[in-house]
Amino acid sequence: MISTRLRSLFGGLAALSLLTAPIAAYADEAANPSAGPSAPRVPAGGPSASKPAAPKSGSTPGAPAEASGTVTLDLYNLTDVHGHIEKASKNGTVTESGIPAVGCYLDRARAASGDASFTLLGDNIGASPFTSGSLQDNPTIAALNELEPLGSTIGNHELDLGLDVFKHRIDGTGGYTKVGFPYLGANVDGMGRYLGDKVVWTSASGVRVAFIGAIAGDVPYKLSPGTTKGLTFNDPIPKINAMAKDLKVSGQADVVIAMLDDDVKNNYPKMGAYVDGIMGGDTHVPYKFSMVDGAQGNKLSAIASGSYTDNLADLQITYDKATKRVVRSEAKLIPASEVAACGEKQSIKRIVDKAVQDSKAAGDKVVAKGYTSAFSRGVFSSAGEPPDPGSNRGVESSLGDLTADSLRATVITKEGKPVDIGAINAGGLRADLTPLANGDITYRQTFAVQPFSNQLGYVTITGADFKKALEQQWKTQLNTQNSRPMLKLGLSSNVAYTYDPAKPYGQRITSVTVDGKPLDAQRKYTVGSVTFLLAGGDSFDALTAGGAPAVTDNLDRERFNAYLGSHPGLKPRAAKSSIGVTLPSAPVADGQTIDIPLRGLSFSEGPSVTKNVNVSVGSTSTTAAVDNSLIDANANNEKAVVTADGVGRATAKVKVDGKCAANPGKNVTLPVTVATDFAEVVGAGQGLTVTVACAGAGQPSATPSAPSTSADPVKPSTGIAAPTATGAAKPPTAQTVRSAAATGGRGRGLAHTGPAAMPLIAAALILLLLGGGLVARAKPAKPRAE
């Protein structure tokens, strides 16, 4: 009988070894993935897709090879002059040559070669400095006429004062100086005789150059709603490419140049094989690209002078008259200092001098005293180049904050109360505000900051509508709707919010407080601003949810001057009001170290650039260094960082402590706060939290926990009986062991059993076998049937 029992026991053990062998092998493979089967090798030199040969650079696809008899054309261009007709210098270096110097340079170039031309790329007027703006930009039109441009693309700022004023300028009526050159907008319908589509110029060498003027389709979004009523802005790209082909095939032009008032960097890759070069603008960023790839494998060059008169652009085209093709092109930027070295064209100088004199008395009026700090707009850097003032409209700025505070203080509702919130669009501020050496601020300076003469007003909207307006700061469909990935709102200092850039569009605002209290989605708030913004300008249509704005009788600049005058010595805001914080979306384990990415901790200019950030999660905190780089490789697309309020970035690593010893089995919510070198920028009142999932009673935990009070003596992790109060273990039932064997003690089946569970399973099976034997031995044997 005993030998029979032993044979059964050894047989069971043998079966157990066969059972556990593959499990142990699986556990070894899981612990060492490299031990598993290797991926199939990819043979070197595999097949690759053949590419068709790209067309050679030239006017027409399939043109014959290069031959002798070339002509060099110098196609000069300015973009975004914005009424900057005077010479400007900084630290002894000429930063803007002024229109008189441009006239001198162009006259000299034309005298040297009859193959030189000059064109303008739009935004010649509007948002102008005091000298021109205070005189309705008439001096700028008069000065540009003297440059004898072949034509100009229409820019959105040509329409700042409406269609009627633009038409008055073309006709020279209504007190406006007559424009002496054609305005072009090939993709704009509804303007009639006031807008052409192209000009064709024949150089002294007989080369016919067609200039096609067009503008981006986002003009209605950049102007006060209703300004462009009756006009249609079509996609400029197919229009340009179709016209270019027609001009070449029909023999009307030898060379075709696209003059597209839009970001040239984004658009040159879209130019077809019949386009030989592209001039761009609007972004105020100087660009030069020589012999780059177009849309059809063709080569072309692209240029943008920047803005004002900081550079004179020259798109140089080498054309072979014998083969009738462009054989080479090059984009060149002539800096202001080199242009200014030419001297000044006297006929233009007289126009500028008169404008300076006519505007001087009003411009020198002091509107505020006691200021020692500059208020700046946002900047960013492209490829490490020095940042251009005001180039970054996607970042909170000290000037935007100052202006928003002035709006909250000076816009009064019909009930005689200040508005709840002041707001301003970044594009409404056109110059930095830098006090004079004696602390004075003049009317000329504030005019440069706010040149549009917008009326002020307010809207009444819900908290939910205001939050939606904050979401609308991010822009999408950048190729057709806007060239900037974010248009940041300047907000009064009583407003603070956080955002998570990792969340989807429309879900990024994570908290908003007004006057220190959470935004009430149902409550009505009054928002004061310029009528451009309140009417839904810059795509902020959430501000129109409460209807048309209530308009006051005040102009933006006049109220701004009054605010500055009554608050002598104001300083830029010390801490940002909008902070980017990305937190874990799911509960985390107690004791886990989590990464908290942060952005928007610093202003791009001014004193409030933090070097460190302190982040607290509950009772634990950490300090991280802040990266304040201004370089953004994706500044003009939806992957933007610095141009999407990303100045001042850090990643804080915080080990969370959920105090789980006192909270077994519970989720513990920990408040998150953020502080820069200057102030706390995210407080507990903003409601940002991290959730810690504490292990249940008797469960293993990352931190020590209180003794288990569970009445169940079975450990859930193994299914094996726990010791009783006497220290003896109760024998497991067959069902308990079968369950443990089937799940590996973890509820996942044997295939997922870890190595640590193997001894427990073996022990359980041995106990089962031995227990069965003992029971059988204690019972009397049944008589054997014969």
C-alpha positions, 0 to 999 in steps of 0.5 A: 500500500505504501509503495503504491502511495509513493509511486503516486507521489513520485508520478505526481512530482514528475507530472509537476516537473513537466508542467512547470518546465515550459512555464519556467522557460516562458518566465526566462524569455520574459525576463530576457526578451533578447533570448527570443527569436530574432527578427528576420534580416533585411538583405542589403541593397534591396530594391528601391523605387526609381524616381523620374528625372526632375525637370531642369530649371527654366521657364518652360519644361523640356527647354533645350540645353543652356547656350550662350547669350545670357541676360542678367535681370535685377528684380528689386522689391520691398515688402511691408513698408508700413509707412516707414519712410524715414531713416532709422539707426540703432547703436550707430548702425542703420537699421532702416535706410528710409525711402529717400535712400532706396530712391537713390539706390534704384536710380543708380541701379537703373542707370547701370542697367536697363535690365533692373526693375522695382516692385512692391509686395503690399502693406505699403501703408497701415499700422504706420509710425506717427510721421506717416500715420498722422497724415493719413499715409499720404506722405508714404504714397507720395514717396513710393510714387517717386520710386516708380514701381511697376506695380504692387501686390495688395496687402491686407493693410491697404484695406484697414480703413475700408474699401472706400478709402482704398478706392479714394487712394487709387483715384486720388480723391477724398483728400488722399494722394493718388497712387501712381502704380497699379495694385494687383490681386489676381485671386481677388474677385469683386474689386473691378478696375481697382485691382489688376492681376499682372504687369508685363515689363520688357527689359532693355535687353528685350526680355519680357517679365510677367509679375503676377500679384496675389494675396493669401486667402486669410485677408477676411480674418485679419480685418474687421469683419465686414470690411471685405464684404463683396470680395472673394479671396480665392486660393492663390496657388492654383491661380498663379500656376495656371496664369504662369503656364498661360503666359509662357505657352501663349508667348506673352512672357519669357520669365514669370515672377509670382508676387504673393503677399504671404509667407514665402518659405511656405509657398515656394515649394508650391510653385509649378514649373512655369514660375521662375521666382517668387517674392513674398511678404506679410511675415516681416521676416527676411528670407532668401532661397536660391535655386530651391525645388518647386512643386514639379522638380523645377528650380526657382529662387524666392525672396522676402525683404523683411519689413520697412526698409531694413533690406532691399530685395533683389531677385536676380534672374539669368536668362538665355535668350538663345535657348529661351530659358532661365539658366540660373537665379539667385536671391539677394538681400541688400542691407539697410546700411548698404542702401543708405550709403548711396545717399538720398534722392532729393525729390523724396527727401523733400516729401519726407522732410515736410511730413516730419515737420507737419507731424512734429508738434503733435508727435512731441506731446508728452502723454506720460512721465516717470517710466524707466522700463520698456514694454515689449512685444514677443520675439522668436529666432529663426535658425539662430538669427537675431529676433525681429521686434514683434515677430512672435504673436504667439507669446504673452508679452509685457506690452500686451499685458499692459494694454489689456490692463489699460482696457480693463481700467478704461472701458466702462459699461453702460452701468458705469462699471469697469469691464470684468476682463481686458483683452487685446490681440497681439497684431493690434500692437505695432511697436514696442513702447520704450520710454525716452531717456528722461522717462517721458512717453510721447504721443508719437510713441503711443501712436506707433504702438496703436496706429489703427485708431480703433474704437473701444467697446465691450461684449457680454459673454458667458464664462464658457464662451470666454474659455472657447475664445482662449482655445481659439488662440491656437490656429489650424489650417495654416496654409489657407487661414493663417500663417501663424500657429497661435495668436496670443491674447493679452489679458488683464492681470486679474485673469490667469489660466493654464493650458496643456499643449499635448491635448487636442485642439479645442481641449487645451485650456485646463483652468481659468481664474478671474479675480482669483476665482475659478471661471464660472461657465454659466456666469456672464462676464464683460470683456473690453477691447478694440472693436476689431477683436470684439467683432470676431477679428483674428478668428476669435468668433467666440467673442461674438456669442453675446451679439454685437459689441457695445461701442463707446466713444473712445479710441484705443490710443486716447484711452491708452494715453490716459491710462499711462498718464495716470499710472506713472512709473509702471513696470512690466508684469513680473510673472506670466499669466498663462502657463503650459502644464502637462500632467498625467492623465491617469492615476499614478502609483504612490512613490512614483517619479513623474515628469511634468513638462512645462512651457510659457514660464518666461516672457521672450523679452524684458526682465521677467525671464526665469532661470528656475521653476519650482513644482510642488505636487502635494507635499513634495516639490522639485526645482528644474532649470528653465530653457529660455531659447527663442529658436523655433524650427517649426515657427510657422506650423502646428508643431510650433513651440516658441511661437505657441507661448513656449518661451521658458520650457522645463521638465520637472521630475517629482516623486509623488507621496500620496500618504497611502499609509493612511489611505489604503485602497483609495485615490488621493488627489494632490494639488499642483503649484508652480513658481518661477523666480518671481512669483507663484504662477500656478496656485492651488486655487487653479485646481490642477491635480495629480491623482495617486492610486493607493494600494488596497488593504494588505496589498504591496505598496510603494510606501509603508502601509498600515497593518491589514485589517482584512477578515479574509485570511487568504492572500489575494496574490497567491490564493494560498492559505495564510497562517492562522492565529496558532501559526498552522496553515489550513490545508488548501482545498482541491478547488483552491489549488486548482484555481491557483495552478490555473491562474498562477496566483495572479488571475492570468493563467499559467502562461503568465505565471512569474518565476516567483510563483513556481515554488508556491504552485509546487508546494500546493500540488505536493500538499494536495497529493500528500493530503489525499494519501493521508486521507486514503490511509486513514479510511478502512479499505473497501473489500476487493470485488472478486 
